[in-house]
């Protein structure tokens, strides 16, 4: 048995499972680690038959329900997720491939259940940061490792991705783009995250490692040759620079470092030519390309026609099953093609109602993040609280911006990270309300005490 297999089993899985039996929050951490790190793909022998994801999920869910800890169903983003599930059920009536539709409805129901339970279980800034650290470090580990390997290897191309929702190179790139701002947020709140877990002298090294992981992850996005991932990363970087309090200084530093990187870090062979093919992806029915892998605008036009014929949707993951019937080019791009866009996926597969909920959730999530950042200016907050409330919401905004742009080129509307992000936005909203209210009450109490004295 390899050393890393021993580490995963005897340092994380077994102790983590024991702790999860006695703590619902630790059960949530273990579940998220298993979902995003996917140790079954890391160790050298097969553990899939043990169905540990199901086991850990039951350890999380059943004791929670028995002890009166229920999924949050009152926050507006929670309600939005439930309504979105309703649009999946309505669209299922039109699904050609019923089995595929029910499989993904089952997946989303379980995902939504965990996300709503997370909103309930994440009660404090420390809870929030530890959840964020588990998710960001689980995905960031793979991204940083791949980036380091690519740089030291002279520019390695990755044609495959992680297992699960991000199984191909495009999904892999999008996951890493969404993870990069989360790594920054963990680094900015490193004391809040790791205090009491590791020796104090190691915390500064953890912060340095998190910051170094970000550019390595960025190089991994390049190494996937994903054009959507590149556009998503550019959108995320621009959003981060736009909302950073020291944006001009940061823009200058970023420009200088970018110039140094261009001169010193090797690009994977053929990457420049790959980027130049972005325009080929805009082929339409009137202007097809010779490459059956291109023509996204044609697929998106087809999605709009499907929505016009089926306003309530054609059923989740049923675009491919309907493709041939709507293909006016008679197989010029192949058969049973994907829609290549999360947003047009929602339009075609869930109809206008699903798209309205989808857009509304992102709009409201952005609004909440800016509201939380505004709360960081509440008088009386501790420096640690100010940092938390000013950095975390912007990290979530940057992550969502990366997905909105990068996700426009790959059908990943039901990916785990996006829906967990919605639950994280709901959690930080509730936490910020609570700590700001407590601060105001405490200030009033202290003011009354001084007056009485």
C-alpha positions in Angstrom: 0.0 0.0 0.0 1.4 3.4 -1.0 2.2 6.2 1.4 -0.4 8.5 0.0 -3.1 5.7 0.3 -2.1 5.2 3.9 -2.3 9.0 4.6 -5.8 9.3 3.0 -7.2 6.3 4.8 -5.6 6.5 8.3 -5.1 10.3 8.6 -8.2 11.6 7.0 -10.9 9.0 6.2 -11.0 6.9 9.4 -10.4 9.8 11.9 -12.7 12.0 9.9 -15.5 9.5 9.9 -15.3 9.0 13.6 -15.4 12.7 14.2 -18.3 13.0 11.8 -20.4 10.6 13.9 -20.3 13.1 16.7 -20.4 16.5 14.9 -22.7 17.5 12.1 -20.4 20.3 11.0 -17.4 17.9 10.8 -19.6 15.5 8.8 -20.3 18.4 6.4 -16.5 19.0 6.1 -15.8 15.4 5.4 -18.6 15.1 2.8 -17.3 18.2 0.9 -13.7 17.0 1.1 -14.8 13.6 -0.3 -16.9 15.2 -3.0 -14.3 17.7 -4.2 -11.0 15.9 -3.5 -12.3 12.5 -4.7 -9.8 10.3 -2.8 -11.1 7.3 -4.8 -9.2 8.7 -7.8 -6.1 9.5 -5.7 -5.3 6.3 -4.0 -4.0 3.2 -5.8 -6.7 0.7 -5.1 -10.5 0.7 -5.7 -12.8 1.9 -2.9 -15.7 2.8 -5.1 -17.6 -0.4 -4.1 -17.7 0.8 -0.5 -19.9 3.7 -1.7 -18.3 6.0 0.8 -20.0 9.1 -0.6 -23.4 7.6 0.2 -22.2 6.5 3.7 -20.8 9.9 4.5 -23.9 11.5 3.2 -26.1 9.4 5.4 -23.8 10.2 8.4 -24.4 13.9 7.6 -28.1 13.8 6.9 -29.7 11.3 9.2 -28.3 12.5 12.6 -29.0 16.1 11.5 -32.7 15.4 10.9 -32.9 13.3 14.1 -31.4 16.1 16.2 -33.6 18.9 14.7 -31.0 20.3 12.3 -32.9 20.9 9.1 -32.0 22.2 5.6 -32.5 26.0 5.3 -35.6 26.6 3.2 -36.3 30.2 4.1 -33.3 32.2 2.6 -34.2 33.6 -0.8 -31.3 31.7 -2.4 -32.6 28.5 -0.8 -36.1 29.2 -2.1 -34.5 29.8 -5.6 -32.8 26.4 -5.5 -36.1 24.7 -4.6 -37.9 26.5 -7.4 -35.1 25.5 -9.8 -35.7 21.9 -8.8 -39.4 22.4 -9.6 -38.5 23.5 -13.1 -36.5 20.3 -13.5 -39.5 18.3 -12.5 -41.8 20.2 -14.9 -39.4 19.9 -17.8 -39.1 16.1 -17.2 -42.6 15.7 -18.7 -41.1 16.6 -22.1 -38.0 14.5 -21.8 -37.3 12.1 -24.6 -34.7 10.3 -22.5 -36.6 9.9 -19.3 -33.9 7.8 -17.6 -31.3 10.4 -18.2 -33.6 13.1 -16.8 -34.4 11.2 -13.6 -30.8 10.4 -13.1 -29.8 14.1 -13.1 -32.9 15.1 -11.1 -31.8 12.7 -8.4 -28.3 14.1 -8.5 -29.5 17.7 -8.2 -31.9 16.8 -5.4 -29.0 15.3 -3.3 -26.8 18.2 -4.2 -29.4 20.8 -3.2 -30.1 18.9 0.0 -26.5 19.2 1.1 -26.3 22.8 0.1 -29.4 23.8 2.1 -28.1 21.8 5.1 -24.8 23.7 4.8 -26.6 27.0 5.1 -27.9 25.8 8.5 -24.7 24.3 9.7 -22.4 27.1 8.8 -23.0 29.5 11.8 -19.8 31.5 12.3 -17.1 33.1 10.3 -14.7 30.3 11.4 -17.2 27.7 10.3 -17.5 29.4 6.9 -13.7 29.7 6.4 -13.1 26.1 7.2 -15.7 25.0 4.7 -14.2 27.3 2.1 -10.7 26.0 2.9 -11.8 22.4 2.4 -13.4 23.1 -1.0 -10.7 25.5 -2.3 -7.8 23.4 -1.1 -9.3 20.2 -2.4 -9.6 21.5 -5.9 -6.6 23.9 -5.6 -4.3 21.0 -4.7 -4.9 19.4 -8.1 -4.7 22.7 -9.9 -1.4 23.8 -8.3 0.1 20.3 -8.7 -0.8 20.2 -12.4 0.5 23.7 -13.0 3.8 23.0 -11.3 4.1 19.8 -13.4 3.3 21.6 -16.6 5.8 24.5 -16.0 8.7 22.1 -15.0 7.8 19.9 -17.9 8.2 22.7 -20.4 4.5 23.1 -21.0 2.4 20.0 -20.6 -1.0 19.8 -22.2 -3.9 18.3 -20.2 -6.6 16.7 -22.3 -8.5 15.2 -19.4 -9.8 16.7 -16.2 -11.0 15.6 -12.8 -13.6 13.0 -12.4 -17.2 13.9 -11.6 -18.7 17.1 -12.9 -15.3 18.4 -14.2 -14.2 15.3 -16.1 -13.0 16.8 -19.3 -10.4 19.5 -19.9 -13.0 22.3 -20.3 -14.7 21.4 -17.1 -11.4 21.1 -15.3 -10.3 24.6 -16.4 -13.7 26.1 -15.3 -13.4 24.4 -11.9 -9.9 25.8 -11.4 -11.0 29.3 -12.5 -13.8 29.2 -9.9 -11.3 28.0 -7.2 -8.6 30.5 -7.7 -10.4 33.5 -5.9 -11.5 31.1 -3.1 -7.8 30.3 -2.5 -7.1 34.0 -2.2 -9.9 34.4 0.3 -8.6 31.6 2.4 -5.1 33.2 2.4 -6.6 36.6 3.4 -8.3 35.0 6.3 -5.7 32.4 7.1 -5.6 33.1 10.9 -9.4 32.8 11.1 -9.3 29.5 9.2 -6.4 27.6 10.8 -6.0 29.2 14.2 -6.2 26.3 16.8 -5.7 23.7 14.1 -2.0 24.1 13.4 1.0 25.6 15.2 1.0 29.4 14.9 4.4 29.6 13.3 3.2 27.6 10.3 0.3 29.9 9.5 2.4 32.4 7.5 3.8 29.5 5.4 0.3 28.3 4.8 -0.7 31.8 3.5 2.4 31.9 1.3 1.5 28.4 -0.1 -2.1 29.5 -0.9 -0.9 32.6 -2.7 1.6 30.6 -4.7 -1.0 28.1 -5.6 -3.1 30.7 -7.5 -0.7 31.4 -10.4 0.1 27.7 -10.6 -3.7 27.1 -11.0 -3.8 29.8 -13.6 -1.1 28.0 -15.6 -3.1 24.8 -15.3 -6.0 26.6 -17.0 -3.7 27.5 -19.9 -2.4 23.9 -20.0 -5.9 22.5 -20.5 -6.1 24.4 -23.9 -9.7 25.4 -22.9 -10.7 28.6 -24.6 -13.7 29.0 -22.4 -11.5 28.5 -19.4 -9.2 31.2 -20.6 -12.0 33.6 -21.1 -13.4 32.8 -17.7 -10.0 33.3 -16.1 -9.7 36.7 -17.8 -13.1 37.7 -16.6 -12.2 36.6 -13.0 -9.0 38.5 -13.0 -10.6 41.7 -14.3 -13.4 41.4 -11.7 -10.9 40.9 -8.9 -8.9 43.9 -10.1 -12.0 46.0 -10.4 -13.2 45.5 -6.8 -9.8 45.4 -5.1 -9.4 48.4 -2.7 -5.9 49.0 -4.1 -6.7 48.3 -7.7 -4.3 50.6 -9.4 -1.3 49.3 -7.4 -2.4 45.8 -8.0 -3.0 46.4 -11.8 0.6 47.7 -12.1 2.0 44.7 -10.2 0.0 42.3 -12.2 1.1 43.9 -15.5 4.8 43.7 -14.4 4.5 40.1 -13.3 2.6 39.1 -16.5 5.4 40.5 -18.6 8.0 38.6 -16.6 6.0 35.4 -16.9 5.6 35.8 -20.7 9.4 36.0 -21.0 10.3 33.2 -18.6 7.5 30.7 -18.4 7.1 28.4 -21.4 3.7 28.2 -23.0 2.5 24.7 -24.0 3.3 24.0 -27.7 0.4 25.0 -29.9 -1.4 27.1 -27.3 -1.1 30.3 -29.2 -2.7 28.7 -32.3 -5.4 27.3 -30.1 -6.3 30.7 -28.8 -6.6 32.1 -32.3 -9.3 29.5 -33.1 -11.8 31.2 -30.7 -13.5 32.9 -33.6 -14.2 29.6 -35.2 -16.5 28.7 -32.4 -18.9 31.4 -33.6 -19.9 29.5 -36.8 -23.6 29.5 -37.4 -26.0 27.6 -39.7 -25.3 30.2 -42.4 -21.6 30.0 -41.9 -20.5 26.6 -40.8 -16.9 25.6 -40.2 -15.2 22.5 -41.3 -14.4 21.5 -37.7 -17.3 19.5 -36.1 -15.9 20.5 -32.7 -16.8 24.2 -33.4 -20.0 26.1 -34.1 -21.2 27.0 -30.7 -23.5 29.8 -32.0 -25.2 27.2 -34.1 -25.9 25.0 -31.0 -27.1 28.0 -29.1 -29.5 28.9 -31.9 -30.8 25.4 -31.7 -31.3 25.8 -28.0 -33.5 28.9 -28.6 -35.6 26.9 -31.2 -36.1 24.1 -28.7 -37.2 26.6 -26.0 -39.6 28.2 -28.5 -41.2 24.8 -29.2 -41.1 23.7 -25.5 -41.4 26.8 -23.2 -41.2 24.5 -20.1 -38.1 22.8 -21.4 -37.2 19.5 -23.0 -35.8 17.9 -19.8 -32.5 18.1 -18.1 -29.6 16.6 -20.1 -31.9 16.0 -23.0 -30.4 18.5 -25.5 -28.3 15.7 -27.0 -31.4 13.5 -27.4 -33.2 16.2 -29.3 -30.2 17.4 -31.3 -30.7 15.4 -34.4 -34.4 16.4 -34.8 -33.4 20.1 -34.8 -30.2 19.8 -36.8 -30.8 21.7 -40.1 -27.3 21.0 -41.2 -27.9 17.2 -41.3 -24.9 16.1 -39.3 -22.4 18.7 -40.4 -21.2 19.0 -36.8 -21.9 15.4 -35.9 -24.9 13.9 -34.1 -26.3 14.2 -30.6 -24.0 17.2 -29.9 -24.0 19.1 -26.6 -25.2 22.6 -26.3 -21.8 23.9 -25.1 -23.2 26.5 -22.7 -24.6 26.3 -19.2 -26.9 29.2 -19.8 -28.4 27.9 -23.1 -28.5 24.5 -21.5 -30.9 25.9 -18.9 -32.9 27.7 -21.5 -33.4 24.6 -23.7 -33.7 22.0 -21.0 -35.6 23.9 -18.3 -37.4 26.5 -20.5 -38.0 30.1 -19.9 -39.0 29.6 -16.2 -35.8 27.8 -15.5 -33.8 30.5 -17.2 -35.6 33.2 -15.2 -34.7 31.4 -11.9 -31.1 30.8 -13.1 -30.6 34.5 -13.9 -32.4 35.6 -10.8 -30.2 33.5 -8.5 -27.0 35.0 -9.9 -28.4 38.5 -9.8 -29.5 38.1 -6.2 -26.3 36.4 -5.2 -24.2 39.3 -6.6 -26.5 41.8 -4.8 -26.1 40.0 -1.5 -22.3 39.9 -1.8 -22.1 43.6 -2.2 -24.5 44.1 0.7 -22.2 41.9 2.9 -19.2 43.9 1.9 -21.0 47.1 2.8 -21.7 45.6 6.3 -17.9 45.3 6.8 -18.0 49.0 7.5 -20.3 48.6 10.5 -18.7 50.4 13.5 -17.4 48.1 16.3 -16.4 45.1 14.2 -13.1 43.5 15.1 -10.3 43.7 12.4 -10.7 39.9 11.8 -14.5 40.4 11.2 -13.8 43.4 8.9 -11.4 41.3 6.8 -13.8 38.4 6.6 -16.8 40.5 5.5 -14.8 42.6 3.0 -12.8 39.8 1.3 -15.1 36.8 1.2 -18.0 38.3 -0.7 -15.6 39.7 -3.3 -14.0 36.2 -3.7 -17.5 34.7 -4.3 -18.3 37.5 -6.8 -15.0 36.8 -8.7 -15.7 33.0 -8.7 -19.3 33.5 -10.0 -18.0 36.0 -12.7 -15.5 33.3 -13.8 -18.3 30.8 -14.1 -20.7 33.1 -15.9 -18.1 33.7 -18.7 -16.4 30.3 -18.7 -19.7 28.5 -18.2 -21.1 30.1 -21.3 -19.0 27.6 -23.3 -19.7 24.4 -21.5 -22.9 22.7 -20.3 -22.3 22.5 -16.6 -25.4 24.1 -15.1 -25.7 21.4 -12.4 -22.1 21.4 -11.3 -21.4 21.0 -7.5 -19.3 24.1 -7.1 -21.8 26.6 -8.5 -24.6 25.4 -6.3 -22.4 25.3 -3.3 -21.4 28.9 -4.1 -25.0 29.9 -3.8 -25.2 28.2 -0.4 -22.0 30.0 0.7 -23.4 33.3 -0.4 -26.6 32.6 1.7 -24.4 31.5 4.6 -22.2 34.6 4.6 -25.3 36.8 4.3 -26.8 35.3 7.4 -23.5 35.3 9.3 -22.9 39.0 8.5 -26.4 39.9 9.6 -25.9 38.1 12.9 -22.5 39.5 13.8 -23.4 43.1 12.8 -26.6 42.9 14.8 -24.6 41.6 17.8 -22.0 44.4 17.4 -24.7 47.0 17.3 -26.4 45.6 20.5 -23.0 45.3 22.2 -22.2 49.0 21.4 -25.5 50.1 22.7 -25.1 48.0 25.9 -21.6 49.5 26.5 -22.9 53.0 25.8 -25.7 52.5 28.4 -23.2 51.1 30.9 -20.9 54.1 30.5 -23.9 56.5 30.8 -25.0 54.7 34.0 -21.6 54.8 35.5 
